[in-house]
Amino acid sequence: MEVKVVEMDGNYVKLEIRGEDHTYLNLLQHYLLEDEDVEIARYYIPHPLQDRAELVVKTKSKNPLEAIKEANEKIVKACDELLAQI
């Protein structure tokens, strides 16, 4: 996965993500939207044959990159719990 910050301003960030598709991005969006501080979390894949997606996150007060980090940590925890049950 390759991540590039396209735009960042206060509580808003727009990232370009290469090497990921709906599988990861939908899960990330789900966990972001569970955060009470996240106002907007959406991703967009311009074309299915392009290896590029855009992720937009807007928060009320916290750094949006911190919100993304926390959501990723929750994903890792959920995967670890699942693997422990198998």
C-alpha positions as CSV (number, residue, x, y, z in Angstrom):
1,M,0.0,0.0,0.0
2,E,1.2,3.5,-0.9
3,V,-0.4,6.5,0.8
4,K,0.0,10.1,-0.3
5,V,-1.4,13.2,1.5
6,V,-3.2,15.1,-1.2
7,E,-4.7,17.8,1.0
8,M,-4.7,18.5,4.7
9,D,-6.2,21.4,6.6
10,G,-6.9,21.3,10.3
11,N,-9.5,18.6,10.9
12,Y,-9.6,17.5,7.2
13,V,-7.4,15.2,5.2
14,K,-7.6,13.8,1.7
15,L,-5.4,10.8,0.9
16,E,-4.5,9.0,-2.3
17,I,-4.1,5.3,-1.6
18,R,-2.6,2.9,-4.1
19,G,-2.7,-0.9,-3.8
20,E,-6.0,-1.3,-1.9
21,D,-9.6,-1.8,-3.0
22,H,-13.0,-2.0,-1.4
23,T,-12.0,-4.9,0.9
24,Y,-9.8,-2.8,3.1
25,L,-11.2,0.7,2.4
26,N,-14.8,-0.3,3.3
27,L,-13.6,-1.8,6.6
28,L,-11.5,1.3,7.4
29,Q,-14.5,3.5,6.6
30,H,-16.7,1.4,8.9
31,Y,-14.3,1.8,11.8
32,L,-13.8,5.5,11.2
33,L,-17.5,6.1,11.3
34,E,-17.8,4.4,14.7
35,D,-15.6,7.1,16.1
36,E,-17.8,9.8,17.6
37,D,-15.3,12.5,16.6
38,V,-15.4,11.6,12.9
39,E,-17.9,13.7,10.9
40,I,-17.0,12.4,7.4
41,A,-15.3,9.2,6.3
42,R,-15.6,8.2,2.7
43,Y,-13.6,6.7,0.0
44,Y,-13.8,6.8,-3.8
45,I,-12.3,4.5,-6.4
46,P,-12.4,6.5,-9.7
47,H,-12.2,3.4,-11.9
48,P,-12.0,-0.3,-11.1
49,L,-9.1,-0.8,-13.5
50,Q,-7.0,1.9,-11.8
51,D,-5.0,1.0,-8.8
52,R,-5.9,4.2,-7.0
53,A,-8.5,5.4,-4.4
54,E,-9.2,8.6,-2.5
55,L,-10.0,8.6,1.2
56,V,-11.5,11.7,2.8
57,V,-11.8,12.1,6.6
58,K,-13.1,15.1,8.5
59,T,-13.2,15.2,12.3
60,K,-14.7,17.5,14.9
61,S,-11.6,18.1,16.9
62,K,-8.9,15.5,16.7
63,N,-6.3,15.1,14.0
64,P,-7.8,13.1,11.2
65,L,-4.6,11.1,10.7
66,E,-4.9,10.1,14.4
67,A,-8.4,8.9,13.7
68,I,-7.2,6.8,10.8
69,K,-4.4,5.3,12.9
70,E,-6.9,4.4,15.7
71,A,-9.3,2.8,13.2
72,N,-6.4,0.8,11.8
73,E,-5.5,-0.4,15.3
74,K,-9.1,-1.5,15.8
75,I,-8.9,-3.5,12.5
76,V,-5.8,-5.2,13.7
77,K,-7.4,-6.0,17.0
78,A,-10.5,-7.5,15.4
79,C,-8.3,-9.6,13.1
80,D,-6.2,-10.9,16.0
81,E,-9.4,-11.8,17.9
82,L,-10.7,-13.7,14.9
83,L,-7.5,-15.6,14.4
84,A,-7.5,-16.5,18.1
85,Q,-10.9,-18.1,17.7
86,I,-9.9,-20.2,14.7
